[in-house]
């Protein structure tokens, strides 16, 4: 079985989980995959995500939140959804297309957190969970 060439990550608003996954995938698997991310709706770029990702050398300053409708159903080999709503939308949108839709449920790391420090810690934990899942699914990274 050949490696997939294109990957799409989907969450609710393309603000935290899916852009983190896109940034990590670009950093660690850039020579193997084309990567994009989107949300079910379009949020705003999250400055805290940019800060947390810059800690590990991932520049997210150019991230522009997008929606699923920005892509064609046959644009991707793998689609990874992080919420149940994103999973259901992806299964419907990519039905009959070549994409394999995977569901990696991840909670909203900003939900219920009012303190910036707590949100940052939640974002760091989410970043690390996503990186672990990427390694588990895609194998050893091209770069560390």
Backbone bond lengths (Angstrom), bond angles and torsions (degrees), N, CA, C in turn:
res aa  C-N    CA-C-N  psi(-1)  N-CA   C-N-CA  omega(-1)  CA-C   N-CA-C  phi
1 X - - - 1.455 - - 1.527 109.20 -
2 X 1.314 117.44 130.22 1.463 120.64 -178.51 1.524 110.89 -82.47
3 X 1.319 114.29 155.55 1.460 120.07 178.53 1.520 110.04 -68.75
4 X 1.329 117.18 142.40 1.458 119.32 173.97 1.526 109.96 -65.73
5 X 1.289 115.89 149.81 1.457 120.19 -178.32 1.526 113.41 -101.52
6 X 1.327 118.25 -20.86 1.462 120.36 -176.55 1.523 110.50 -137.63
7 X 1.337 114.78 139.41 1.463 121.63 -175.51 1.526 108.82 -132.99
8 X 1.331 116.09 137.57 1.463 122.73 174.41 1.520 108.66 -122.25
9 X 1.325 116.49 131.38 1.459 122.90 174.67 1.524 108.57 -106.33
10 X 1.343 116.54 135.43 1.464 120.88 -178.19 1.527 110.30 -129.11
11 X 1.336 115.68 133.16 1.467 121.39 169.17 1.529 107.52 -134.71
12 X 1.310 117.69 -158.01 1.460 120.50 -174.49 1.526 113.33 -72.01
13 X 1.348 117.25 -52.67 1.464 120.26 -171.72 1.527 113.84 -128.04
14 X 1.330 117.47 7.35 1.465 121.83 179.38 1.529 111.35 58.03
15 X 1.346 114.60 41.82 1.462 120.25 -178.68 1.523 113.16 -112.85
16 X 1.343 118.26 -35.75 1.465 120.54 -172.65 1.531 111.31 -125.75
17 X 1.325 117.81 -74.57 1.462 121.56 -171.53 1.523 113.58 -63.09
18 X 1.316 116.96 -53.85 1.473 118.24 -176.30 1.528 113.17 -67.65
19 X 1.352 120.19 -39.70 1.468 116.75 176.08 1.528 112.93 -67.84
20 X 1.352 116.96 -32.73 1.471 119.03 174.98 1.521 109.86 -60.40
21 X 1.330 115.83 -46.72 1.465 120.30 -179.62 1.526 110.82 -62.52
22 X 1.327 116.74 -42.14 1.466 120.11 178.03 1.528 110.68 -61.25
23 X 1.332 116.42 -46.21 1.463 120.19 -179.91 1.517 112.64 -62.53
24 X 1.333 116.43 -43.27 1.466 120.73 178.74 1.527 111.22 -65.19
25 X 1.314 115.86 -41.53 1.468 120.19 -179.68 1.526 110.11 -64.85
26 X 1.316 116.66 -42.14 1.470 120.21 178.65 1.529 110.71 -62.80
27 X 1.331 116.37 -42.34 1.467 120.38 -178.47 1.526 111.44 -66.31
28 X 1.321 116.38 -46.12 1.461 120.28 -170.03 1.531 115.57 -95.91
29 X 1.338 117.68 -18.00 1.465 120.22 -176.68 1.528 112.07 -133.05
30 X 1.298 117.65 28.13 1.469 121.50 -172.09 1.522 113.79 -60.00
31 X 1.308 117.99 -30.95 1.466 119.21 -178.00 1.528 112.65 -81.66
32 X 1.319 117.79 -10.13 1.458 120.69 -174.77 1.523 114.98 -109.65
33 X 1.332 118.04 -24.15 1.461 120.82 -170.76 1.520 112.69 -138.68
34 X 1.320 114.86 149.10 1.455 122.08 165.51 1.517 105.62 -96.36
35 X 1.328 117.44 133.78 1.459 120.84 -170.71 1.523 110.95 -131.63
36 X 1.328 115.48 139.77 1.465 123.04 174.62 1.524 107.97 -140.15
37 X 1.322 115.50 166.61 1.461 120.58 174.15 1.516 108.98 -142.34
38 X 1.324 115.26 158.31 1.460 120.41 178.77 1.521 109.26 -158.23
39 X 1.326 114.47 174.39 1.453 121.19 176.24 1.515 109.76 -129.11
40 X 1.324 115.66 169.47 1.461 119.38 174.84 1.518 109.90 -70.74
41 X 1.327 115.35 -32.29 1.459 121.57 171.41 1.520 106.95 -131.31
42 X 1.308 116.41 166.45 1.461 120.73 -174.67 1.518 110.36 -98.41
43 X 1.337 115.48 116.24 1.453 121.09 176.51 1.516 110.70 -94.41
44 X 1.304 115.28 -161.70 1.464 122.82 177.06 1.525 108.28 -106.87
45 X 1.316 117.23 150.13 1.464 120.32 174.90 1.526 108.59 -60.15
46 X 1.319 116.91 134.23 1.466 123.22 -176.08 1.528 109.75 -96.20
47 X 1.325 116.53 116.84 1.464 121.77 -178.57 1.530 111.89 -63.69
48 X 1.332 117.36 -32.20 1.465 119.99 179.27 1.530 110.63 -68.46
49 X 1.316 117.08 -35.92 1.469 120.64 175.10 1.523 109.04 -62.29
50 X 1.321 116.60 -44.16 1.464 120.09 178.78 1.524 110.71 -58.82
51 X 1.334 117.00 -42.01 1.473 121.01 179.94 1.523 111.83 -64.72
52 X 1.329 116.29 -47.78 1.463 121.41 -177.75 1.529 111.23 -64.78
53 X 1.313 116.64 -38.60 1.461 119.57 179.67 1.525 111.36 -73.60
54 X 1.327 117.58 -33.42 1.472 119.46 178.90 1.526 111.26 -66.40
55 X 1.339 117.40 -23.93 1.469 121.09 176.83 1.532 111.68 -59.73
56 X 1.317 116.67 -27.16 1.471 120.35 -178.91 1.532 111.69 -112.04
57 X 1.321 115.83 17.65 1.457 120.11 174.70 1.513 116.20 82.48
58 X 1.337 117.24 21.10 1.461 120.95 178.05 1.525 108.37 -107.28
59 X 1.322 116.38 117.40 1.463 122.01 -179.82 1.525 109.46 -87.07
60 X 1.323 116.39 113.39 1.464 121.80 179.85 1.529 111.45 -107.11
61 X 1.320 117.68 11.29 1.466 121.08 -173.89 1.529 113.11 -64.57
62 X 1.314 117.72 -22.51 1.468 120.75 -179.37 1.530 112.98 -95.21
63 X 1.336 117.32 2.57 1.467 119.91 -177.99 1.528 111.19 -65.95
64 X 1.309 115.14 126.36 1.464 123.02 175.84 1.527 107.33 -118.27
65 X 1.349 118.51 112.65 1.462 119.74 179.38 1.531 111.99 -55.48
66 X 1.334 114.69 137.93 1.465 122.45 -178.43 1.523 109.04 -130.53
67 X 1.329 115.56 166.35 1.458 120.60 175.81 1.530 109.83 -111.63
68 X 1.302 115.18 164.95 1.464 122.13 -179.15 1.525 111.86 -56.37
69 X 1.320 116.78 -35.04 1.460 121.42 -178.59 1.521 114.55 -63.70
70 X 1.329 117.59 -10.97 1.469 121.27 178.43 1.527 111.84 -74.40
71 X 1.333 117.04 -9.35 1.462 121.36 -174.54 1.520 111.33 -121.45
72 X 1.316 115.03 156.61 1.464 121.94 175.57 1.531 108.76 -92.44
73 X 1.329 118.21 148.03 1.460 120.52 -178.07 1.529 115.20 -56.02
74 X 1.319 119.14 -28.81 1.465 120.41 -178.76 1.522 113.72 -96.56
75 X 1.329 117.40 15.41 1.468 121.25 -179.54 1.530 113.46 -75.60
76 X 1.338 118.30 -17.95 1.465 120.30 -170.00 1.523 112.56 -131.23
77 X 1.337 113.99 150.25 1.460 121.28 174.47 1.523 111.03 -90.41
78 X 1.328 116.33 -37.23 1.466 121.99 179.01 1.516 108.65 -130.47
79 X 1.329 115.63 135.56 1.460 122.85 174.75 1.521 106.45 -122.84
80 X 1.327 116.58 125.32 1.463 121.19 -178.68 1.521 108.67 -116.91
81 X 1.328 115.66 119.02 1.463 122.57 -179.14 1.525 109.60 -102.79
82 X 1.327 115.88 139.96 1.464 121.24 -177.48 1.526 114.06 -105.48
83 X 1.329 118.37 -8.77 1.466 121.15 177.14 1.523 108.45 -128.81
84 X 1.330 116.86 158.98 1.466 119.00 179.95 1.525 110.84 -64.08
85 X 1.329 117.51 -38.36 1.468 120.19 178.13 1.529 110.67 -64.37
86 X 1.326 117.08 -41.29 1.469 120.92 178.20 1.526 110.47 -65.55
87 X 1.320 116.90 -37.50 1.460 121.07 178.58 1.526 110.81 -63.58
88 X 1.324 116.64 -47.02 1.468 120.59 179.45 1.529 110.84 -62.80
89 X 1.330 116.61 -43.24 1.468 120.55 179.15 1.527 110.70 -63.76
90 X 1.323 117.11 -41.69 1.466 121.23 -179.58 1.526 110.90 -65.33
91 X 1.330 117.20 -43.54 1.467 119.69 179.46 1.527 110.77 -60.17
92 X 1.331 116.34 -40.70 1.463 119.96 179.31 1.530 111.20 -70.57
93 X 1.327 117.21 -45.13 1.467 122.03 -175.80 1.527 111.94 -67.01
94 X 1.318 116.44 -38.43 1.466 120.82 -175.81 1.528 113.12 -98.55
95 X 1.332 117.84 9.28 1.459 120.90 178.21 1.529 109.62 -59.85
96 X 1.303 115.74 128.33 1.460 121.06 -179.52 1.523 114.21 83.36
97 X 1.329 117.32 -6.40 1.466 121.35 178.30 1.526 108.81 -90.23
98 X 1.322 115.90 173.90 1.467 120.73 -177.94 1.526 113.23 -74.47
99 X 1.326 117.86 -16.61 1.465 121.92 -172.60 1.525 113.10 -67.44
100 X 1.317 114.68 138.03 1.458 121.91 169.71 1.528 106.07 -91.07
101 X 1.334 117.27 123.17 1.464 121.56 -179.29 1.521 108.76 -97.94
102 X 1.324 115.76 122.90 1.462 122.85 178.86 1.522 109.45 -114.39
103 X 1.322 115.98 147.65 1.462 121.04 178.65 1.514 108.91 -116.86
104 X 1.330 115.71 114.07 1.462 123.00 175.77 1.524 107.11 -115.17
105 X 1.333 118.59 85.97 1.467 119.71 -175.45 1.528 112.46 -62.20
106 X 1.323 115.09 126.80 1.462 121.97 177.15 1.519 108.53 -134.55
107 X 1.327 117.68 131.68 1.465 119.77 179.35 1.530 110.97 -69.67
108 X 1.309 115.91 160.23 1.465 121.33 175.56 1.524 107.94 -71.41
109 X 1.333 118.98 113.70 1.464 120.81 -175.20 1.526 113.90 -71.58
110 X 1.319 118.32 -11.71 1.461 120.98 178.91 1.512 113.23 -99.72
111 X 1.318 116.79 -7.07 1.458 121.17 -176.41 1.523 111.23 -68.04
112 X 1.305 115.83 128.37 1.457 121.22 176.62 1.512 114.90 79.46
113 X 1.311 118.43 -5.10 1.462 121.24 -179.37 1.517 109.56 -96.95
114 X 1.307 115.88 125.21 1.457 119.75 179.03 1.517 111.73 -104.00
115 X 1.304 116.52 -28.09 1.454 122.81 -176.75 1.531 109.86 -84.49
116 X 1.330 116.85 130.75 1.467 121.16 -178.00 1.523 111.52 -58.99
117 X 1.310 116.90 -39.80 1.469 120.27 179.84 1.533 110.71 -62.35
118 X 1.333 116.55 -41.55 1.468 120.48 178.74 1.528 110.83 -65.61
119 X 1.324 116.46 -41.26 1.465 119.89 177.92 1.526 110.14 -62.28
120 X 1.331 116.46 -45.13 1.475 120.18 178.98 1.528 110.90 -59.20
121 X 1.326 116.83 -43.33 1.469 120.20 178.53 1.526 110.94 -64.08
122 X 1.337 116.95 -40.56 1.464 120.45 176.52 1.526 110.96 -63.08
123 X 1.325 116.84 -40.39 1.461 121.15 178.67 1.530 110.65 -64.82
124 X 1.317 116.52 -41.55 1.475 119.44 178.05 1.531 110.46 -61.74
125 X 1.327 115.80 -44.41 1.467 120.06 179.21 1.528 110.30 -62.08
126 X 1.338 116.89 -42.53 1.465 120.93 179.34 1.526 110.23 -63.91
127 X 1.315 117.29 -43.86 1.471 122.17 178.05 1.525 109.91 -55.72
128 X 1.326 116.77 -45.01 1.462 121.21 -177.57 1.527 112.01 -69.73
129 X 1.335 117.02 -36.25 1.468 120.84 176.42 1.528 109.73 -64.85
130 X 1.319 116.27 -45.02 1.468 120.05 179.44 1.524 110.40 -61.41
131 X 1.322 117.32 -44.47 1.470 120.19 179.31 1.529 110.53 -59.68
132 X 1.327 117.14 -43.48 1.473 120.67 178.46 1.522 111.59 -61.04
133 X 1.329 116.19 -42.60 1.468 119.35 179.58 1.525 111.46 -66.29
134 X 1.325 116.39 -38.39 1.469 119.47 177.40 1.521 110.69 -61.27
135 X 1.321 116.57 -45.28 1.467 120.53 179.80 1.525 110.49 -63.77
136 X 1.330 116.54 -42.04 1.460 120.39 179.42 1.533 110.98 -62.10
137 X 1.321 116.82 -39.21 1.465 119.70 -176.49 1.532 113.33 -85.80
138 X 1.333 117.28 -43.08 1.466 121.16 -172.80 1.524 113.96 -100.58
139 X 1.325 117.19 -6.09 1.457 120.29 179.10 1.514 112.70 89.51
140 X 1.321 114.91 -171.59 1.465 121.00 -177.23 1.525 110.23 -59.54
141 X 1.333 116.59 136.88 1.465 120.09 -179.96 1.525 112.52 -67.36
142 X 1.349 114.67 156.42 1.467 121.22 173.14 1.523 109.84 -66.45
143 X 1.334 115.49 -37.20 1.469 122.29 -179.62 1.515 109.23 -130.60
144 X 1.320 116.41 151.72 1.467 120.70 -179.98 1.456 111.85 -94.87
